[in-house]
Amino acid sequence: MFRDWEPIWLGVASALSLMAAPVGAVAAILSPMVFDPHQNLLNPAAWIAFLLIVSFWAVCIAAPYGAWVAYLRKLRTLAWLSMSAPVLWVLAAAASASFLPGA
């Protein structure tokens, strides 16, 4: 039963990922604010958070593409792993931002 609905759920996940891309683009524009406190310029966690935020919009665009390529090649597990990339990216950015002073 689940295999019949799999393309529909993959389409829904793709749509959600593509809808998050503009949010990621706005976040990328505002990402230099990570370095507003002067001590953050030499903080490795700040640089990791900055790079994760800047690249989030690209992950939101690349994940559905990779998922559909994998799905059409009958690699269903890899397709769902690819679709989980934006969620994992947000979790990694939130985790690295928690190490910033004042966050």
VOBA-1610 file (N, C-alpha, C; in pm, whole numbers, padded with zeros to 5 digits, always signed):
BEGIN
Met+00082-00120+00000Met+00000+00000+00000Met+00086+00125+00000Phe+00193+00127+00082Phe+00276+00245+00090Phe+00347+00274-00041Arg+00387+00170-00113Arg+00458+00191-00240Arg+00371+00262-00343Asp+00238+00244-00336Asp+00150+00313-00429Asp+00144+00463-00400Trp+00157+00499-00275Trp+00148+00640-00234Trp+00284+00708-00229Glu+00389+00635-00250Glu+00523+00690-00235Glu+00553+00808-00327Pro+00515+00805-00456Pro+00540+00923-00539Pro+00463+01046-00491Ile+00345+01025-00436Ile+00267+01139-00386Ile+00336+01201-00265Trp+00381+01117-00171Trp+00449+01169-00053Trp+00583+01231-00089Leu+00651+01177-00188Leu+00776+01236-00234Leu+00749+01372-00299Gly+00637+01383-00371Gly+00598+01512-00428Gly+00565+01615-00322Val+00496+01571-00216Val+00464+01662-00106Val+00592+01709-00037Ala+00684+01616-00011Ala+00811+01651+00051Ala+00892+01744-00039Ser+00886+01722-00170Ser+00957+01810-00264Ser+00898+01950-00262Ala+00765+01958-00258Ala+00700+02089-00254Ala+00736+02164-00127Leu+00738+02096-00014Leu+00775+02161+00112Leu+00919+02209+00109Ser+01006+02128+00051Ser+01146+02167+00042Ser+01163+02288-00050Leu+01093+02289-00161Leu+01105+02402-00254Leu+01040+02528-00198Met+00938+02512-00113Met+00878+02629-00049Met+00971+02686+00059Ala+01059+02604+00114Ala+01153+02652+00215Ala+01273+02724+00153Ala+01295+02708+00023Ala+01410+02769-00043Ala+01408+02922-00035Pro+01294+02991-00060Pro+01295+03138-00045Pro+01323+03182+00099Val+01275+03106+00195Val+01305+03137+00334Val+01456+03125+00358Gly+01515+03024+00300Gly+01660+03007+00310Gly+01736+03118+00241Ala+01681+03169+00131Ala+01747+03280+00061Ala+01745+03407+00147Val+01633+03433+00213Val+01626+03549+00303Val+01721+03530+00421Ala+01726+03409+00474Ala+01820+03381+00583Ala+01964+03399+00538Ala+01995+03362+00413Ala+02131+03379+00362Ala+02166+03528+00352Ile+02069+03611+00317Ile+02094+03754+00309Ile+02122+03811+00448Leu+02050+03760+00548Leu+02064+03812+00684Leu+02172+03739+00765Ser+02235+03639+00708Ser+02331+03557+00783Ser+02455+03631+00834Pro+02502+03739+00772Pro+02618+03808+00831Pro+02592+03865+00970Met+02465+03870+01011Met+02436+03918+01147Met+02486+03821+01253Val+02526+03701+01213Val+02586+03607+01307Val+02712+03667+01368Phe+02780+03752+01292Phe+02907+03810+01336Phe+02891+03947+01400Asp+02770+03989+01435Asp+02751+04120+01498Asp+02829+04137+01627Pro+02820+04044+01722Pro+02911+04058+01837Pro+03055+04036+01791His+03144+04125+01830His+03281+04119+01777His+03354+03990+01813Gln+03320+03928+01924Gln+03389+03806+01961Gln+03351+03689+01871Asn+03245+03701+01792Asn+03202+03592+01705Asn+03288+03577+01580Leu+03366+03677+01547Leu+03446+03669+01425Leu+03550+03557+01432Leu+03598+03527+01549Leu+03696+03420+01566Leu+03635+03294+01624Asn+03504+03287+01632Asn+03435+03172+01690Asn+03406+03069+01580Pro+03462+02948+01590Pro+03438+02848+01486Pro+03290+02808+01474Ala+03218+02808+01585Ala+03074+02775+01580Ala+02998+02879+01500Ala+03040+03004+01508Ala+02976+03109+01429Ala+02999+03087+01280Trp+03119+03047+01244Trp+03148+03021+01103Trp+03071+02900+01051Ile+03058+02797+01135Ile+02980+02679+01094Ile+02835+02717+01076Ala+02780+02794+01171Ala+02640+02839+01159Ala+02622+02925+01035Phe+02717+03014+01009Phe+02711+03101+00892Phe+02708+03019+00762Leu+02796+02920+00751Leu+02802+02839+00629Leu+02677+02752+00613Leu+02624+02701+00723Leu+02501+02622+00715Leu+02383+02708+00671Ile+02375+02830+00724Ile+02264+02919+00688Ile+02276+02963+00543Val+02397+02997+00500Val+02416+03046+00363Val+02383+02939+00260Ser+02414+02813+00291Ser+02395+02707+00192Ser+02259+02636+00202Phe+02175+02677+00296Phe+02047+02608+00314Phe+01958+02614+00191Trp+01952+02729+00124Trp+01863+02741+00007Trp+01906+02647-00104Ala+02038+02627-00119Ala+02086+02535-00223Ala+02050+02391-00190Val+02054+02356-00062Val+02016+02220-00020Val+01868+02199-00046Cys+01787+02302-00023Cys+01642+02290-00047Cys+01610+02269-00194Ile+01695+02317-00281Ile+01673+02298-00425Ile+01732+02165-00472Ala+01849+02130-00421Ala+01918+02008-00466Ala+01856+01880-00410Ala+01798+01885-00291Ala+01744+01764-00229Ala+01630+01702-00311Pro+01530+01779-00356Pro+01425+01716-00438Pro+01479+01660-00570Tyr+01573+01730-00631Tyr+01631+01680-00755Tyr+01698+01545-00732Gly+01783+01538-00630Gly+01850+01412-00599Gly+01754+01302-00559Ala+01647+01341-00488Ala+01549+01241-00445Ala+01476+01181-00565Trp+01436+01265-00658Trp+01363+01212-00774Trp+01453+01131-00866Val+01579+01171-00879Val+01673+01091-00958Val+01691+00954-00894Ala+01708+00951-00763Ala+01724+00824-00693Ala+01596+00741-00700Tyr+01481+00805-00689Tyr+01354+00732-00694Tyr+01332+00668-00831Leu+01364+00742-00936Leu+01345+00688-01070Leu+01445+00578-01103Arg+01555+00573-01029Arg+01652+00464-01046Arg+01624+00350-00949Lys+01508+00353-00887Lys+01463+00248-00794Lys+01547+00240-00667Leu+01607+00351-00627Leu+01683+00359-00502Leu+01599+00436-00401Arg+01493+00373-00353Arg+01395+00444-00269Arg+01453+00490-00136Thr+01538+00411-00075Thr+01597+00451+00052Thr+01685+00574+00034Leu+01762+00576-00072Leu+01846+00692-00101Leu+01761+00815-00133Ala+01646+00795-00197Ala+01557+00907-00227Ala+01507+00972-00099Trp+01464+00891-00004Trp+01414+00948+00121Trp+01527+01005+00206Leu+01645+00948+00197Leu+01760+01004+00265Leu+01793+01142+00208Ser+01784+01155+00077Ser+01808+01284+00013Ser+01703+01387+00054Met+01578+01344+00066Met+01473+01438+00105Met+01484+01481+00250Ser+01557+01406+00331Ser+01574+01445+00471Ser+01686+01548+00489Ala+01762+01576+00385Ala+01875+01668+00396Ala+01836+01808+00445Pro+01729+01872+00395Pro+01695+02005+00448Pro+01661+02004+00597Val+01593+01900+00642Val+01559+01891+00785Val+01686+01875+00868Leu+01776+01790+00823Leu+01902+01771+00894Leu+01986+01899+00891Trp+01977+01974+00782Trp+02052+02099+00768Trp+02002+02201+00871Val+01870+02210+00887Val+01814+02304+00985Val+01854+02262+01126Leu+01849+02133+01155Leu+01888+02085+01287Leu+02037+02115+01315Ala+02121+02098+01216Ala+02263+02127+01234Ala+02286+02277+01255Ala+02214+02361+01181Ala+02228+02506+01198Ala+02179+02548+01336Ala+02069+02492+01382Ala+02019+02527+01514Ala+02115+02480+01623Ala+02174+02363+01605Ala+02267+02313+01703Ala+02393+02398+01708Ser+02444+02441+01594Ser+02564+02523+01594Ser+02535+02664+01644Ala+02414+02714+01620Ala+02379+02847+01669Ala+02363+02848+01820Ser+02338+02734+01879Ser+02323+02732+02025Ser+02455+02755+02096Phe+02567+02743+02026Phe+02699+02767+02085Phe+02743+02912+02071Leu+02661+02995+02009Leu+02697+03135+01991Leu+02667+03213+02119Pro+02754+03306+02155Pro+02726+03387+02274Pro+02609+03480+02247Gly+02518+03487+02340Gly+02401+03573+02326Gly+02287+03509+02251Ala+02301+03383+02211Ala+02194+03315+02136Ala+02105+03237+02229
//
